[in-house]
């Protein structure tokens, strides 16, 4: 009897849990031409230009990156709560020539000035941050392929 109650409580609680997702998204670089020119895009510099153009098109300002192989975006405020606000920074890097990885860095900025990294993306924050980026990157020939979790689920379903 206790086991049945435990299983019922577990099922109920898992159905009520928030949807969390990793702090990155992957994009596949589509072969072909850049959206603005007729030149073939095969090299690293062209991929970096596609990334910059996609970020600018989605309304993100380009910031200074720590390393030359990453394009960084300035932080933007997405939520304003009484005790803290949520700001997000982006970094985008080509991976292996065929893929691009978008890293999302969300932070809670408390009214005291303290800054704490959020270790996950809630579904609502992910939608707010990524809604314009997916379309802008598609325009630049970067097809959204999700996270490793979504690709694994699709492979298990046979898609």
N, C-alpha and C positions, 0 to 999 in steps of 0.2 A: 504494500500500500504506500509506504513511504517512497519507494522507488518510482512509482507512478506519479506521485505528487511532485517529486523532484524533476522528472522528465517533463511534466506539464509546465512547471514553472520555468524550466530552461527554454522550452519552445516559446513560451510567452515572452520571455525577456529578450531572446534573440530576435524576435519579430519587431521589437520596439527599439532595438539598438540603432544608433545613427549610422549613416553610410559614410565610411571613411575610405579615402583612396591615397595612393602613394604621391609623393611630391615631384613627380615627373610625368611627362608624356612623350611618346616617341612619334616621329614623323619619318616617312620614307621619301627620299629625294627622287622625284620623277625625272626620268631621262627626257631630254628634249631641249626646248628653248626657254630662255628667261622670258617673263611676261612682257617686258618692255623692249627687248631687243630680239634679234634673230640669231644670236650666237648660241652655240651649244654649251650647255652647262655640264661640265665634267670635273672641274677642278675645285680645290678648297676655297680659293678666293671668290669664285662665283657663288658657292654655297653660302659663304659668309654674307655676301651681298644680298642674296635671297632672304636670309634671316633678318638682316637689318631692315630691308624693305617691308617684310611682313610685320615686324614689330611696329614700325612707324605707321603702317596702314591701319593697324589695330589700335592706334592711339597711345602707344608706349613711347617714352623718350629714351633714346639710347644713352647709356651711362658709360663710365669708364670701367673696363673689365680688368680683373686681376691678371689674367693671362691673355696672350694674343689669339689663342684658338677658341675663345669664348666671346659671345656678344652679350653684354649685360644691359638690362633695362633699369631705369630709375625706379625707385619705389613709388607705389601709389597706395592711397588710403581707400579701403573698401568698406569698412564698417566703423561706426562711431558709437561706442557704448559709453555709459556713464563713467566707468572706472578705467576702461582701456579702449583703444582703437586697434583695428587690424590693418596692417600695411603689408604689401606684397612686393617682393623684388623678383625679377626673372633673370635667368641665365640660359642661353641657348648655345649648344655646341654641336658641330658636326661629329659624327661617330662612324669611323670606318669608310667614309666616302659615300655610302648608300643611305645613311640614316642621320637624323638630327634628333637630339634629345633636348627637351625643354625642362629645365629645373625651376620649380616654383618654391620660393622661400617666404612663407608667411610668418609674420611676427605680431605679437601683442605688444603694443606700446602703452604702458600704464601711465596714469596721470602724474605719477612721480618721476617719469622719465625713464624708468626701467624698461628694457627691451628683452622679450623672451620669445624664442623660436617656437612655433607650433609644429609638432612632429608629424602632422597628418593634414589632409585636406578634407574638410566636410564637403558634402555634395553641393550645398548652396554656395559656398565660397569658390569651389572649383568651377561651377557654372558661371559665376560672376567674373572670375579672372579669365577663363578660357573662351568665353562665348565669341568674342570678336577675333581672337587669335586663330582659331581653327579656320575660319573663312579667309582671313588674310594670308595665312600660310598656304592654303589651297590655291589661292591666286598666284602664289610664287612657286607653285609646283612642289609643295611639301605636303604629302598626303598623310593625314592623321591615322596612325595605326594603334593608338592607345597605349596601354601599359602592358607589362609582362603578364599581369593577372588577367587582363581582358583577352590577350592573345591565347593564353593557356585555356581559358574557358571556351573560346571559340574552337580551338583545336580538339578539345574533348567532345564538343557537340558535333564535330565533323564538318565544320564550315570552313 
